[in-house]
Structure formats: structure tokens, C-alpha cells
């Protein structure tokens, strides 16, 4: 749903172009797991969930973490794109979001050692084999919290993961997605390779910074090589693990510099997730400074996420060039029409779906009862 191209528009509602995709605003729907898939196949819930954001005025809709293989899922009820049936399932959702003139992106993910769990509201965390669970794997045989010990991946396992990302990216293009995001955050597999706390390998994928980022670099190259030249590629990073001796903001800045020339167009900046008991001081916009540091020191575009709830707050972040876009999560779960309301709060007349015109407070367009 395109917003008016008004030169006086708040920066939050000004367009942003990345490669062949133009985003009508900088207020974007962040990936948010819904735990409502069956064997990776999306359901009607996903159509309504993601469709609500598209009717609500965001500039981009992102899918939840979508697994590149069955063992790449976080939970037994997470979405996937590892076969053609999944492509077929995603297409109606993509088509509906497009009908609102809104781009949609897919976040490709592998959970690694944090996989094989049940849904958050189930009676226990780890899925037994009879509940659809599987043996997890990771860069090293180091468990997350009190989860089962993962199997240390062989180089052949790593090659398979890279191929799974490549194949899933091809399917994402087939399904009609406008961009791909690689999930390298929140303690999932790529992040597990990045951090020395979870990666204690002694081969070419462990030890030095160059070795620990190798998997992310190789997946980036594989995916960039199979998606169209005009399709944007994002990477979500946890900018810091929030503990000493772990992945940190300096390394995030450096990896952003490595990813830029490989064809990554934006770093989706988050934090944490690798260490279950990390002490994180949360406050409104607590991760914005991390995004700004990566943007300022690497030169790559970034999005910011984390307790961004108010229109004026979001506008200030993009107006001050702390980030190029805002990823909204819980605020959109509470109110999928957040972006439409934010535009009116900022006194900007955005484009609304015809079916919602009567709800405007700026120049409402009445229709017969």
C-alpha cells in the first residue's frame, strides 16, 4: 500500500529504494514466529497475520524465521521452505501482500542447537522424537542452557547447510518474495558459528574472526549468486551477546564491512539470544545505538528494532540517521494498523485501503452505511 510521495512527509513515511524494490515507508514489520505451521507448511493463520500488516500501512512485511530444512526449524510448528509444497503454500500470502502494493521478504533460518522444541505454550520445551523432535547440531558440542547436547557438525554437514540456504533462496524467488534476509542472530546456527562461546572448532570454521564468519560469508555468497541482481539481500545480526568474551559490536561492524561488497544491502540490527542468562538492560530503543554504530562505521544501511513503540520515537530515529528503517514487532502484534495511526500522529496523509477509509481522522472519506 503506497504512501503519498509528499516532499513534506516525515522521514518515517518517505520512500527508500534498495536495488529494484521501493519501500513506500520506513516502518516495517519485523519477523515474528507464530508457531502455527504443520511440517513447515503455512496455514490460514499466516495469511491473516501477515495480511493484517499489509493492510495496516507498513512499508515491508517480513515473514517469520523460515527453516531451510526440517532440522533447521526452531519448533515443530515453525514455517519452512525446503520443498515445493512450501512454495505453493507461501504464494497466496505473497500475492495478498502484493495486492496491497507492499513488498514482502522472507527470513531464511536454521536453528542449530536451539531447535527441536515444542511451541512456547506447550507443557514442556524439548520435543521428543514421538512429538516430532530431532537431533540438533551446532558448530561445537556445546548446549544452549539446559537443552540437549548438539552434535558437532562435520564439514559435510556445513556444506549441506550452505546448499540448503541456496536452494531455499531459489524457492523464495519462485514463491514471489521481493527480498531475502539471512537470520544470523538470536543464537541460531549462523550466530552460533559467529560467537566464540558456542564455536570452539579448530578447523577453518572456528577460532579466528575470519574463520568464525566463514559460514555467514559462504551462505551470503551462495544466496546472492542465485537471487536476481535487483533483489535486495538483508542479514539480521545480533550486534552483541551482552557478555564478556563473546560476539560484540566491534565484530559486528567488521562483519558488516565484509558483507557490503558481497551484495548485502541492509543489516537488520538486533542483539542477544546466544546466552540464556545474559543481563540485558532493556529500555525504549535500547538497540538503536548498536544500529547507528554499524551504520556510521561500516557505511551499510541498517534497520533498528527493540521497544520502538511510538510514532515520534520512530521518526526521530530515522530523522537523526540512526537507522534507515524501523523493524516493528510487539507494537504491530498489539496493533497491526500501527503505521496508519503513526502517519496520522505525524500529520501525514498516507494511503489507506479503500475498505478502511472511514476510520481516518485526517480527511476521512465517508461511505454509505
C-alpha positions in Angstrom: 0.0 0.0 0.0 1.9 3.0 -1.3 2.0 6.2 0.7 1.8 9.6 -1.0 5.1 10.9 -2.4 4.9 14.2 -0.5 8.2 16.1 -0.2 7.0 17.4 3.2 6.4 13.8 4.5 8.0 12.8 7.8 11.1 10.8 7.0 9.4 7.7 8.5 7.0 7.9 5.6 9.4 8.8 2.9 10.4 6.1 0.3 13.5 4.1 0.4 14.9 2.2 -2.6 17.1 -0.8 -2.4 18.1 -2.3 -5.7 14.8 -3.0 -7.6 12.5 -2.6 -4.7 11.0 0.7 -3.4 9.6 0.7 0.1 6.9 3.4 0.5 7.8 3.9 4.2 10.5 3.1 6.7 8.0 1.4 9.2 8.5 -2.3 8.6 7.0 -5.5 10.1 9.8 -7.5 11.8 10.0 -11.3 11.5 7.8 -12.8 14.3 7.5 -16.5 14.9 3.9 -17.7 15.1 4.4 -21.5 15.7 1.4 -22.3 13.6 2.8 -24.4 10.7 2.4 -28.1 10.0 5.5 -29.8 8.8 6.7 -26.4 7.8 3.6 -25.6 5.7 2.0 -22.2 6.4 -1.6 -22.0 7.5 -4.5 -19.6 7.2 -3.2 -18.0 10.4 -0.1 -16.8 8.5 -2.3 -15.3 5.7 -4.3 -13.3 8.3 -1.3 -12.4 10.4 0.9 -11.1 7.6 -2.0 -9.8 5.6 -3.1 -7.6 8.5 0.3 -5.8 8.4 0.0 -5.2 4.7 -3.5 -3.6 5.2 -2.1 -1.7 8.1 0.3 0.5 6.1 3.8 -0.9 6.7 6.4 -0.4 4.1 7.6 -4.0 4.2 6.2 -7.3 5.6 8.8 -9.8 6.7 7.9 -13.5 7.3 8.9 -15.3 10.5 12.1 -17.3 10.7 11.6 -19.8 7.9 13.6 -23.0 8.0 15.8 -24.1 5.1 15.5 -27.8 6.2 13.3 -29.8 8.6 16.1 -29.9 11.2 16.5 -26.1 10.7 13.3 -25.3 12.5 13.2 -23.8 15.9 10.0 -25.6 16.9 8.0 -28.4 15.4 5.4 -25.8 14.3 7.8 -23.3 12.5 7.5 -22.5 8.9 9.8 -23.8 6.2 10.7 -23.5 2.5 12.6 -26.7 1.9 10.2 -28.2 -0.7 7.8 -27.3 -3.5 4.8 -27.8 -1.3 6.0 -24.9 0.9 6.4 -22.7 -2.2 2.8 -23.4 -3.1 1.7 -22.6 0.4 3.5 -19.2 0.5 2.3 -18.0 -2.8 -1.2 -16.8 -1.8 0.3 -14.9 1.1 2.8 -13.2 -1.2 0.0 -12.4 -3.7 -2.2 -10.8 -1.0 0.6 -8.7 0.4 1.4 -7.6 -3.2 -2.3 -6.7 -3.7 -1.7 -4.0 -1.1 1.2 -2.7 -3.1 3.5 -3.8 -0.3 6.8 -5.7 -0.7 7.3 -8.9 1.3 10.5 -10.5 2.3 11.4 -14.0 3.7 13.8 -14.6 6.6 15.8 -17.8 5.9 16.9 -19.6 9.1 18.5 -22.6 10.7 18.1 -23.0 14.4 21.1 -25.3 15.0 21.4 -26.2 18.7 18.2 -24.2 19.6 16.0 -26.4 17.5 13.7 -29.4 18.2 11.5 -27.6 20.6 7.7 -27.5 21.1 5.6 -24.4 20.9 6.1 -21.8 23.7 2.6 -22.6 25.1 3.1 -26.3 25.3 3.7 -28.1 28.6 7.4 -28.6 28.1 10.2 -27.2 25.9 12.1 -30.0 24.2 10.2 -32.2 21.6 10.7 -35.9 22.0 11.1 -38.0 18.8 7.5 -39.1 19.1 6.5 -35.5 19.3 8.3 -34.7 16.0 11.7 -33.8 17.6 15.1 -34.4 16.0 18.8 -34.5 16.9 20.2 -30.9 16.8 23.5 -29.9 15.5 25.9 -27.0 16.0 29.4 -25.8 15.4 30.6 -27.5 18.6 29.1 -30.0 21.0 28.1 -27.2 23.5 24.5 -27.0 24.6 22.3 -23.9 24.9 21.1 -23.5 28.5 19.8 -27.0 29.6 18.9 -28.1 26.1 20.2 -31.5 24.8 23.8 -31.5 23.7 24.0 -30.9 19.9 26.1 -33.0 17.6 29.2 -31.2 16.3 28.8 -30.6 12.6 31.2 -32.1 10.1 32.4 -30.1 7.1 29.9 -32.2 5.0 27.1 -31.0 7.4 28.2 -27.4 6.8 28.2 -27.9 3.0 24.7 -29.2 3.3 23.5 -26.2 5.2 25.0 -23.8 2.6 23.3 -25.8 -0.1 20.0 -25.7 1.8 20.2 -21.9 2.0 20.9 -21.7 -1.7 18.1 -24.0 -2.6 15.7 -22.2 -0.3 16.6 -18.9 -1.8 15.7 -20.2 -5.2 12.4 -21.3 -3.9 11.8 -17.9 -2.3 12.2 -16.3 -5.7 9.8 -18.9 -7.2 7.3 -18.0 -4.5 7.4 -14.4 -5.5 9.2 -12.8 -2.5 10.8 -9.4 -3.0 13.8 -9.9 -0.8 15.7 -12.4 1.3 17.0 -12.0 4.8 19.6 -14.3 6.3 19.0 -14.9 10.0 22.4 -14.7 11.7 21.1 -13.5 15.1 19.3 -14.6 18.3 21.5 -17.6 19.0 20.6 -19.6 15.9 23.0 -21.6 13.8 24.9 -18.8 11.9 25.1 -16.8 15.1 26.4 -20.0 16.9 29.3 -20.0 14.4 30.0 -16.3 14.9 30.4 -16.4 18.7 33.4 -18.0 20.4 31.1 -19.0 23.2 29.3 -21.6 21.0 32.0 -22.1 18.4 35.2 -23.8 19.7 36.1 -25.5 16.5 39.8 -25.8 15.5 39.2 -26.1 11.7 38.6 -23.5 9.0 35.2 -22.6 10.6 36.4 -21.9 14.1 39.0 -19.9 16.1 39.8 -16.6 14.4 37.3 -13.9 13.5 37.8 -14.8 9.8 37.1 -18.4 10.4 34.0 -17.8 12.6 32.4 -15.6 10.0 33.2 -18.1 7.2 29.8 -19.8 7.3 27.9 -16.5 7.0 30.2 -15.3 4.2 29.7 -18.6 2.3 25.9 -18.6 2.7 25.8 -15.0 1.7 27.8 -15.7 -1.5 25.6 -18.8 -2.3 22.3 -16.9 -1.8 23.5 -13.7 -3.6 24.5 -15.9 -6.5 21.1 -17.4 -7.1 18.7 -14.5 -6.5 18.1 -11.8 -9.1 20.6 -8.9 -9.2 17.7 -6.4 -8.5 16.6 -8.4 -5.4 17.7 -6.9 -2.0 19.6 -9.1 0.4 19.4 -8.4 4.2 21.2 -10.0 7.1 19.9 -9.9 10.7 22.7 -9.7 13.2 22.8 -9.8 17.0 25.2 -6.9 17.4 26.3 -8.2 20.8 25.9 -11.2 23.0 25.8 -8.9 26.0 28.5 -10.9 27.9 32.3 -10.6 28.1 34.4 -12.7 25.7 31.6 -13.2 23.2 30.4 -11.7 19.9 30.4 -7.9 20.2 29.6 -4.7 18.4 33.2 -4.3 17.1 33.0 -7.7 15.4 29.5 -6.8 14.1 30.9 -3.6 12.5 33.7 -5.6 10.9 31.4 -8.3 9.5 29.1 -5.6 8.1 32.2 -4.3 6.2 32.8 -7.8 4.9 29.2 -8.3 3.8 28.7 -5.0 2.0 30.9 -5.8 -1.0 29.3 -9.3 -1.2 25.9 -7.7 -2.1 24.2 -7.4 1.2 22.1 -4.3 1.2 21.0 -3.8 4.8 21.9 -5.1 8.2 18.8 -5.8 10.4 20.3 -5.0 13.8 19.1 -6.8 16.9 21.1 -8.4 19.8 21.3 -11.2 22.2 19.9 -14.7 22.1 23.0 -16.8 22.3 23.3 -16.8 26.1 20.2 -17.7 28.1 21.0 -15.7 31.2 22.7 -12.6 29.7 21.9 -9.4 31.5 20.3 -7.0 29.1 19.2 -3.6 30.2 16.0 -3.0 28.1 14.6 0.4 27.6 12.8 2.1 24.7 15.0 1.9 21.7 17.8 0.1 23.6 19.3 -1.4 20.4 19.2 1.8 18.3 22.7 2.9 19.3 24.0 -0.5 18.1 22.4 0.0 14.7 23.8 3.6 14.5 27.3 2.4 15.2 27.1 -0.2 12.5 25.7 2.3 10.0 28.2 5.0 10.9 31.3 2.9 10.9 30.6 0.4 8.0 28.5 2.7 5.7 25.9 0.0 5.1 22.2 0.7 5.5 20.6 -0.6 8.7 17.2 -1.2 10.4 16.7 -0.8 14.1 14.4 -2.9 16.3 13.6 -3.2 20.0 11.0 -1.4 22.2 10.2 1.1 19.4 6.5 1.8 20.1 5.7 5.5 19.4 5.4 7.3 16.1 7.5 10.3 17.3 10.2 7.9 18.6 10.4 6.1 15.3 10.5 9.3 13.4 13.4 10.6 15.5 15.4 7.5 14.9 15.3 7.8 11.1 15.4 11.6 11.0 18.6 11.6 13.0 20.1 8.9 10.7 20.5 6.4 13.5 18.8 3.8 11.1 17.4 3.8 7.6 14.2 1.9 8.7 12.4 0.6 11.8 11.5 -3.0 12.3 8.4 -3.2 14.5 7.5 -6.4 16.4 5.3 -6.4 19.5 3.9 -2.9 18.6 2.4 -4.5 15.5 1.2 -7.6 17.3 -0.8 -5.2 19.6 -2.0 -3.1 16.7 -1.5 -4.2 13.1 -2.6 -0.7 12.0 0.3 0.9 13.8 1.7 2.5 10.7 -1.6 4.1 9.6 -2.1 5.5 13.1 1.6 6.7 13.2 1.1 8.6 9.9 -1.8 10.5 11.4 0.0 11.2 14.6 2.8 12.8 12.5 0.1 14.7 10.5 0.9 12.8 7.3 -1.9 11.8 4.9 -0.9 8.3 3.9 -2.7 6.0 1.5 -5.3 3.8 3.2 -7.1 0.7 1.8 -10.5 1.7 0.5 -12.2 -0.6 2.9 -10.7 1.3 5.9 -11.3 4.9 4.7 -14.0 5.6 7.2 -11.5 5.2 10.1 -9.3 8.1 9.0 -9.0 11.0 11.3 -7.2 13.2 8.7 -9.6 13.9 5.8 -11.9 11.0 6.5 -13.7 9.6 3.4 -17.2 8.7 4.4 -19.1 6.0 2.6 -22.7 4.8 2.8 -23.7 2.8 5.8 
